[in-house]
Amino acid sequence: ASAVIAPRKKPFKERQHTGDEDGLSYVLPDDRRLGKLLGFDAAPAVGNILMNVLLRPVADLTTNPGKRIRAQLVSFSYRLLNGDSPFSLAAATRCRSCAEAIELIHAGSLIVDDIEDGSPMRRGCPALHTRYGMPIALNAGNWLYFWPFQLFKETGLGEDDLLLVYERYHRTLLRAHFGQALDLGARVDTLTQDAVAEVCLAAMRLKTGALMGFAALLGATLADASERLLSTLDEFGRDLGVALQMFDDLGNVIGKCEPSKRYEDLILSRPSWVWACAAQRSSPADYRDFVAAAHRLPEAGDLQAWMERHCLVQETRQSARAHLDRSFDNLKNRLSAEHVRWSARAFDELRALGEEIAVAYG
């Protein structure tokens, strides 16, 4: 069974010279690679079963890849630290492989998230567990946490860089699962009002922030960055990921990206920056009214009236915007303080990506 699956759409505008000019390809094992991974030459019946219960379900999700923000971050991070030098073929290939790996990790997390949240839809299509059943979807999602290790191995990175990538990947998965535990275990409506923002922010840092930090670190690793710069890009990616999640949480309430999932975070009482802003910016009595209105969802009249009265959408958007701006200011200041040669053009294009995140999600 072989599959090289390319995206069908690119919601974000095309960019030149990012190392991803032809669009991100999602590479799954072909017959030769599959046999090597299995450790034996599989009979046709084995290959057919694996295609039907593993590779095809993964292909179904990855052919609808979303905005590819994490993949773009790999290339932008590399270009930022590589000056304005043109991409070599080897660098472009490595960036592409790492971008593929990042998007596959993210795809695996989405499959598992949808199972745990009971979400019926993903990117405008039925979620994988509703099409193939929970056991097959769960196995596919977990497999996508491991397959990227092989893609990293095939990038041609040196042993030291590859070991660093493996260690940071392991750390990323650990943090992401801590974040998912918070997401699943923290019913925000049962927390004290003063604890809500802290718990929501921790969940965002550990889930979305961890993988975005890893994406930025990958690009920096490909650019042979020092340990200090790796830390700088990792921190920036995590901050950018938190800003992305803030805007995404806002989008969930206003129904901008996936109308079918509107109010899901509030209905499930999951950590969300909208919850955090409501808790931070209202009196105890007003916050109790907010929680009560959330409990009446999907009947949204009381909630919408509360949000309009307290300007919650505007307040949440301003908070997310401030976090986004700080992430870029901090990156620029740290790069300048470390006296490294960095690409102003790549920084501006990366900043434009941040603006697109703000517009697309919130």
N, C-alpha and C positions, 0 to 999 in steps of 0.2 A: 504494500500500500504506500503510495507516495502522494504528498500534497504540498504544494507551495501556494499559499493562499494570500492574495493581495487585497488590500482594502477596496471597497466599492465606492467610497466617498471620502472627501476631505473637507470637513466643515470649515477649517481654518484656511486662510489664504495661503497660496503657494509662496515659498521662499526660495531664493537662489543660494546655491553653494553651502548648503547645510550638511552635506554628506548624506542626504536622504531625498535627492532630487526626483527619484522615480517612485516615491511613495514607499512607506514601510511595508516590507514583506514579512509574513508570518510563516516561518519555516518549520515544518513538522517532518518527522523521520521518513525517509524513503526506504525502499526494500533493503538496500545495502546497509544503511545506518541502523535500521531496525534490527537486522540480524546481529550486528555488532553489539548493540545495546542488550539484546536478549542473551547473547552468549552462545547462540546456535542458529542454524539456518531453519527458520520457521516454515512449517508446511503451509500451503495456501489457505487451508481452513483456519489456521491460527492468525495469519495476516488479515483475513476477512473479518474475523471476530474483533480483533483489535481496531480495525478500521471502523466497524459499526458502533462499538461501545466506547471508544476513546478518541480516535483521531477525527472522526466525522463530527462528533459533538463539539470538540474544540474548534474545528474549522467553522462550524456554524456560528460560534460566537465571534471568532477573530476576523471573519469576513465583514463584520460590522464594527469597526474598531474604535469608533468615537473620535475624540479630538486629538489623540496622540500627543498630549502635552508632555508626558514623561519621556517619550521617544525624542521629541524635539529638544528637551532639556539636555539630553546626552550630547547632542551635536552642538548646541549653543555653548555648553560648558567647555567643550573641547575648543571651539573656535575662540571663545573669550580668552583662553590662556595660550592660544597658539598664534596670537597676533592676527595680522591680516594675510598670513601666508595661505596660498591655495591648498585645497585638500589634495593629498596624494591618494593614489588608488588604494594603497594599503590602509591609510587612515580612514578613508571613506568606508571601506569594507568593515573595518573594526567598529566604527561608529554605528554602522547599520546593524551589525550583529548584536552589539550591546543594546541598541534601541529595540530590536526585536525581543531580546531577553526581558527587558524592562516591561514592555507591553504584555508579554506573556505572563509574567508574574502578576501584573495588575489584572489581567483577564482571569487568572485563577482565583484571585481574591474576590472578584465580582461574583463568580459562580458560587463561592462559599457564602458570601454576604447574602445573596438572594435566597439561598436555602435557609440560612439562619433567621433572616427577616421575614420569610414567607412572601417574598416579593414575586408577583406573577409576571412582571414585565422587566425587560432590560433593553435599553437603547431602542425603544419602540417596537420590540419583538417579544414574543413569549420567552420568559427566562428558561435557561437550559433545563432546570429540574422539572419544569412543567411539560417539556417536550420529551425528555428521555427518562424521567423518573429520578427520584432523589439519589439512589445508590450510584447510578452511572454518572450523574452530574457531580456528586461529591468526589468520586474517584478522579474524574477529569480535572476538577479544580485542584485537588491535591497533587496530581501529576504535574500540573503547570508550575508548582513550586519547585520541582526537581529538574525538569527538562532544561530550564535556562542554565543550570550548571554546565551542561554539555555544550551549550552555545558559547558560554564564556571560555570554555576550554579550547574551542575551535577558533578563537579570535587571533591566536598567535601571540598573545601577551607573554612576556617573559615570566619566569617562575616566581620571582618576587612580586611582580604586579598581580599575577594570577592568584597568589596566596592572599594578597591584600584584598582583592575583589571577593574571594571566597569568604574571608573573615567578615568583611563588611556586609556581604549578602546574608550570612548567618545572623549577624546582629540585626539587620533590617527585618528578617522574618520573625525573630524573637520579639522585637519591639512591636511589629504589626499585630502579633497575636496577643500581646499585652493590651494593645489598643482595642482589639476586637473584644477581649474579655471585658474591658470597661464599657464598650458599646452595648454588649449583651447584658451585663450585670447591673449597670447603673440605671435604675428607673429614676429619671430626673425628677419626676413629680413627687418622689418620696424623699429627696434630698432637702436639707435645710437651704434656704434661699442663698445664704452666703457661700455655700459649697458648690453651687451649680456651675458657675463660670470656671472654677478651677478644674472640676471633673471634665467638663466639655473640652476645655483647652488641652488637657492631658490626652484625651482620646484622639483629638485631631493631630497632635504632635506625634503620637505613636503609630497611628494608622496612615493617614495621607502624608504626613510630614516625613515619616521614615523612608518611604519608597521614593518620594521626590528628592530627598537628600541623597539617597543612593544613586539616583539617576544623574544628579549633578556631579557626584563624586566619580562616577564612571567616566564621564567626559573629561574630568580633570586628570584621572589616572591615565587615560589615553594620551593626554598632553604632557605626560611625564612631570606632573606637578609635584612640588615638595609636600612633605607631610603637613606643613603649615597651610599651604594653599588647599590641600585636600580637605582639611578641617573647615576652611573658609567656605568652600563650595558646598560641602555637606551641610553646614549650618544655613547657608542661603537657601539651598533646596528645601530644607525642612521648613524654613520660614515661609517660602513661597507655597509649599504644600498646605500649610495652615491657612494662608490667605485664600488659596483655591477652595479649601473645604468650607471656609466661612461664606464665600460667595455661593458655593453649591448648596449649603444649608439654607441660605436665603432663597435660592432658586426653587428649593423643595417647597417652601411656603407659598411662593407666588406662582408656582406651577409653570415656570418658564421653560425648563429643559425637558422634563418628562411629566406632562400633565397627569398621566395615569398614576403617578406616585405622589401627587401633591398631598402635603400634610403628613406623609408617612412618618417622618421623624417625630412629629408631635403626637400622632396617634399611638405610636409604639413607645413613647416617652424615652426615646433614645437621646444621648448627648448630641446637642445641636447648638450652633452659635446663636440661633434665634432664641432658644431657651435661655442661653447665657445672658444675652442682651436684655431680655425681659426681666430676668432676675436682678441684673445689675442696675437697671435704670427705672425701677418702679418701687413704690412703697410696699411693705408687707401686705397690706390689704389689697392693693392693686395686683400684686403678684398672685395672691390667692384667686383673684378673679380670672387672671390669665390661665392658671392651671385648671380651674373649673371650666373655662371655655374650651380648652384643649380636650378635656374629657368628653365634651359634647360632640366632638368631631365623629363622623364626617359632616354633621350639621355645623356649618362654618359661620353662621350669621353673627353669633356672639363674639367669636374670635376675630373676625374681620373688623367688627366695630371696636374691639379693644385695641387692635393694632393701629387702626386709624386714629383713635383717640390719643394713643401714646406715641404715634409716629414711629412704630417699631420697624417697619421696612426701611425707612430712611436712616434710623439710628443704626440698624444692623449693617446697612450698606456703607455708611460712613466709617464704622468700626473696621469692617473688612478692608476698605480702601486705605485707612491709616496703617493697617498691618502690612498691606501690600507695598505701600510707599516706603515704609521703614525697612522692609526686607531689601529693597534695591538701594536705598541710601546706605545701609550698613555694608552691603557688598562693595559698593563703590568706595566707601571710606576705607575699608579694610584692604582692598586691592591697592589703593593709593598709598596707604601707610606701609605696606610691605614692599613698595618700590619694585613692583613687577611690571613687565611689559604686557599690557592687556589691550584687547581690541575694543576701541570705543564703538566701532560699527556693530560688533557682535553684542555689546552691552545694550545698545539702542534697540537692536532687533529682539533681544531677550526682553527688554522693557516693553516692547510692543506686544510680545506674547502675554506678558502680565496684564496689559490693557485688554487684550482679547478675552482672557480669563474673566476679568471683571464684567465685561459686556455679555459674554456668552452665558455665564452662570447667574449673574445677579442683576 
